[in-house]
Amino acid sequence: MLSKNKIKFINSIKKRKYRDIHQCFFAEGEKLVDELLNSNVQTTDIYATADWINSNQQKIKIQPEIEVCEISEAELNKISSLSTPNKVFAIAKQQKYKYELKEIHQELNLFLENIKDPGNLGTILRIADWFGIKNLFCTNESVDMYNPKVVQATMGAIFRTKVHYVESKEFISELNKLENFNIYGTFLEGNNIYSETLSENGLIIMGSESHGISKELSSIINQKLFIPNYPLDSESSESLNISVATAIVCSEFRRRIKQDYSK
């Protein structure tokens, strides 16, 4: 049974202020909690129906440090952020990741500037996970990765992708130390991505939904890319949604890598 204080605490961490104070976040629904329990992220509490607990005894036994509380569907309704609550709700500790320039230099990375929409960030995390991009950088002004809508939209990718919040000027200063490192960005005046030479490593910068890439970040981009519409030069939508554009760009970068898909 949930106490009033526990309900108050759980509902408080739906706001960023209290998530930051307590350094925690929550995940809900069978799919997301299953992904959480199979990850390296530390789960502290699980609130679930008797049906879910009985079906997941083995997973619970493996992690005895987790406090498991059986609740009714009515109680789940009081704490859930979903329109249709789904059997289980878990609280976990926030992850703090570090990055090394050497790793950044060797890998393909994503950088999001001032992204505000939780659904977009969650979808981009899922895209990064799909295309094997381990590190995703966000400006400090971007939406919180632990926003419930972000967590839900990732479908578990948040537990496998490292998200770093950085100050733009400091990050740019660090990148300037790297040699033979391409920094890409998408622009309407860029070169057709399908005819450009793309590297296996580098940094892809995606601008905000409303303003695109700022002048500050544009100054460090050494390869401007453009996603053409079809047919070329025909009248079409003004721009693509940032998560759609990110998926197209990541797919084209990975398509260039020779890989045996017959296995």
C-alpha positions in Angstrom: 0.0 0.0 0.0 1.2 3.5 -0.9 1.4 6.1 1.9 0.4 9.7 1.2 4.1 10.8 1.6 5.2 8.2 -0.9 2.6 9.3 -3.4 3.6 12.9 -2.8 7.3 12.1 -3.4 6.6 10.1 -6.6 4.5 12.9 -8.1 7.1 15.5 -7.1 9.8 13.8 -9.3 7.6 14.4 -12.4 9.2 17.8 -12.1 12.8 18.4 -13.0 13.6 20.4 -9.9 12.8 17.5 -7.6 14.4 14.9 -9.9 17.6 16.9 -9.7 17.4 17.2 -5.9 16.9 13.5 -5.4 19.0 12.5 -8.4 16.4 10.0 -9.6 13.8 9.4 -12.3 11.1 7.0 -13.1 10.1 4.5 -15.8 6.8 2.9 -16.2 5.2 0.1 -18.3 6.3 -3.5 -18.7 8.6 -2.9 -21.7 10.4 0.0 -20.2 10.9 -1.5 -16.7 12.1 -4.7 -18.3 14.7 -2.8 -20.2 15.7 -0.9 -17.0 16.1 -4.1 -15.0 18.4 -5.6 -17.8 20.6 -2.5 -17.8 23.4 -1.2 -15.7 21.2 1.6 -14.3 20.4 1.2 -10.6 16.8 0.6 -9.8 15.8 1.5 -6.3 12.0 1.0 -6.1 9.3 -0.9 -7.9 5.6 -0.4 -7.5 3.6 -3.1 -9.3 0.4 -5.1 -9.4 0.4 -8.6 -7.9 0.2 -10.0 -11.4 3.4 -8.3 -12.6 5.3 -9.3 -9.4 4.3 -12.9 -9.7 5.4 -13.0 -13.3 8.8 -11.4 -12.6 9.9 -13.2 -9.4 13.2 -14.3 -11.0 14.3 -10.8 -12.1 13.4 -9.4 -8.7 15.4 -12.1 -6.8 18.5 -11.3 -8.9 18.4 -7.7 -7.5 17.4 -8.0 -3.8 18.4 -4.4 -3.1 15.3 -3.2 -5.0 12.4 -2.3 -2.7 9.3 -3.9 -4.2 5.9 -2.7 -3.2 2.7 -4.4 -4.3 0.0 -1.9 -5.2 -3.5 -1.9 -6.7 -4.5 -0.6 -10.1 -6.2 2.3 -8.3 -3.0 3.2 -6.5 -1.1 2.9 -9.8 -3.5 5.4 -11.3 -2.5 7.9 -8.6 1.2 7.9 -9.5 1.2 7.1 -13.2 1.9 9.7 -15.9 0.4 7.5 -18.6 -3.2 7.9 -19.8 -3.5 4.1 -19.4 -1.3 2.8 -16.5 0.5 -0.4 -17.2 1.1 -2.7 -14.2 4.5 -1.4 -13.1 6.3 1.8 -12.1 10.0 1.9 -11.2 12.3 4.5 -9.7 16.0 4.5 -10.6 19.1 6.6 -10.0 20.2 9.2 -12.6 23.4 8.3 -14.5 26.3 10.7 -14.7 28.6 9.9 -17.7 32.1 11.1 -18.5 33.6 11.3 -22.0 37.1 11.3 -23.3 38.2 13.2 -26.4 40.0 10.0 -27.6 36.7 8.1 -27.7 34.9 11.0 -29.3 37.6 11.2 -32.0 37.2 7.5 -32.9 33.4 7.4 -32.9 30.5 9.0 -34.7 28.7 11.3 -32.2 25.5 13.4 -32.1 25.2 16.9 -30.8 21.8 18.5 -30.2 21.5 22.3 -29.8 18.7 23.6 -27.6 16.3 20.8 -28.4 13.1 21.5 -26.5 10.5 18.9 -27.4 10.6 15.8 -25.1 9.3 13.5 -27.8 12.0 14.6 -30.3 14.8 14.0 -27.8 13.4 10.6 -26.8 13.1 9.6 -30.5 16.6 10.8 -31.3 17.9 8.7 -28.4 16.2 5.7 -29.9 17.7 6.5 -33.3 21.2 6.8 -31.8 20.8 3.5 -30.1 19.6 1.9 -33.4 22.6 3.2 -35.3 25.2 2.4 -32.7 25.9 5.9 -31.6 27.2 5.7 -28.1 27.5 9.4 -27.1 24.9 12.1 -27.5 25.7 15.7 -26.5 23.1 18.3 -25.6 23.4 21.9 -24.8 22.5 22.8 -21.2 19.4 24.6 -22.5 17.9 21.4 -24.0 15.1 19.4 -22.4 16.0 17.1 -19.5 16.7 13.6 -20.6 14.8 12.3 -17.6 11.6 14.1 -18.4 8.9 11.4 -18.3 7.9 12.0 -21.9 11.6 11.6 -23.0 12.1 8.4 -21.0 8.9 6.9 -22.4 9.7 7.9 -26.0 13.2 6.2 -25.9 11.6 2.8 -25.4 14.6 1.7 -23.4 17.3 3.3 -25.5 18.0 5.8 -22.6 19.6 2.9 -20.7 22.2 2.2 -23.5 23.1 5.6 -24.8 25.3 8.1 -22.9 23.8 11.6 -22.8 26.1 14.5 -21.9 24.9 18.0 -21.2 27.6 20.5 -22.1 28.3 24.2 -22.3 28.7 25.0 -26.0 31.8 27.3 -25.8 33.7 24.8 -23.6 32.8 21.9 -25.8 33.8 23.7 -28.9 37.2 24.6 -27.3 37.7 20.9 -26.6 36.8 19.8 -30.1 39.3 22.3 -31.6 42.1 20.1 -30.1 41.1 17.2 -32.3 42.9 16.7 -35.6 41.4 15.0 -38.7 38.0 15.3 -37.1 35.0 16.3 -39.2 32.1 18.3 -37.8 28.9 18.0 -39.8 25.7 20.0 -39.7 22.5 20.2 -41.8 21.7 23.4 -43.7 19.4 24.4 -46.5 22.5 25.8 -48.3 24.6 22.6 -47.6 25.8 20.0 -50.1 23.7 17.1 -51.0 24.4 14.4 -48.3 24.1 11.6 -50.9 27.0 12.9 -53.0 29.3 14.0 -50.1 32.2 12.0 -48.6 31.2 11.0 -45.1 33.6 9.6 -42.5 33.0 6.8 -40.0 33.9 9.1 -37.1 33.0 12.7 -36.4 30.3 14.9 -34.9 26.9 15.5 -36.4 25.3 18.7 -35.1 21.5 19.1 -35.3 20.0 22.5 -34.6 16.9 23.4 -32.5 13.4 22.8 -33.9 12.7 26.5 -34.4 16.0 28.2 -35.1 18.3 25.6 -36.6 22.1 25.7 -35.9 23.3 28.9 -34.2 26.1 31.1 -35.7 28.4 30.1 -32.9 28.2 26.4 -33.8 28.0 27.0 -37.5 31.5 28.5 -37.3 33.1 25.1 -36.3 31.3 23.0 -38.9 33.6 22.0 -41.7 31.1 20.0 -43.8 27.6 21.4 -44.4 25.1 18.8 -45.5 21.7 19.2 -47.1 18.9 16.5 -47.2 17.3 17.0 -50.7 13.6 16.8 -51.2 12.1 14.8 -54.2 12.0 15.8 -56.9 14.7 18.3 -56.5 13.7 22.0 -56.5 10.0 21.1 -56.3 7.7 22.9 -53.9 7.5 20.9 -50.6 7.5 21.3 -46.8 9.7 24.0 -45.5 11.8 21.6 -43.4 11.9 18.2 -41.8 11.2 17.4 -38.1 14.5 17.2 -36.3 14.1 13.5 -35.3 13.2 12.6 -38.9 16.2 14.5 -40.2 18.5 12.9 -37.6 17.3 9.4 -38.7 18.0 10.2 -42.4 21.5 11.6 -41.6 22.5 8.7 -39.3 21.2 6.1 -41.8 23.3 7.6 -44.6 26.5 7.7 -42.5 26.0 4.1 -41.5 25.1 3.0 -45.0 28.6 4.0 -46.1 30.2 1.5 -43.8 30.8 -1.9 -45.4 29.0 -4.5 -43.3 27.9 -8.1 -44.0 24.1 -8.2 -43.5 23.8 -11.8 -44.7 24.6 -13.1 -41.2 
